[in-house]
Amino acid sequence: QVQLVESGGGLVQPGGSLRLSCAASGSIVSSGWYRQAPGKQRELVGAITSDGSTNYADSVKGRFTISRDNAKNTVYLQMNSLKPEDTAVYYCNGNIYYKSRWFYDYWGQGTQVTVSS
């Protein structure tokens, strides 16, 4: 079964850090992290391409880092210097190569991140 499973969310104080993980059932070649706050549209946080290049939304640049471990079929989102406005459900999205087939635009179930004192 093709799937993306996020983990690592939780409650953290302002200025703190969290690392989110997105584990895929196959090779996750290109992927992005998105977030959706209550009452707002889902927005792109950042993405990593097949060659490892990354890009980030201006609101998180310098604080968040995306990385990938190909051996573990996992993509990470390291979040530092967290702010209350980072509070949202975070989603992983990606293209997966699994059992000799490509599966495009898969989404994880989301993980809640709450930044509050």
Secondary structure, 3 states (H helix, E strand, C coil): CCCEEEECCEEECCCCCEEEEEEECCEEEEEEEEEECCCCCCEEEEEECCCCCEEECCCCCCCEEEEEEHHHCEEEEEECCCCHHHCEEEEEEEEEEECCEEEEEEECCCEEEEECC
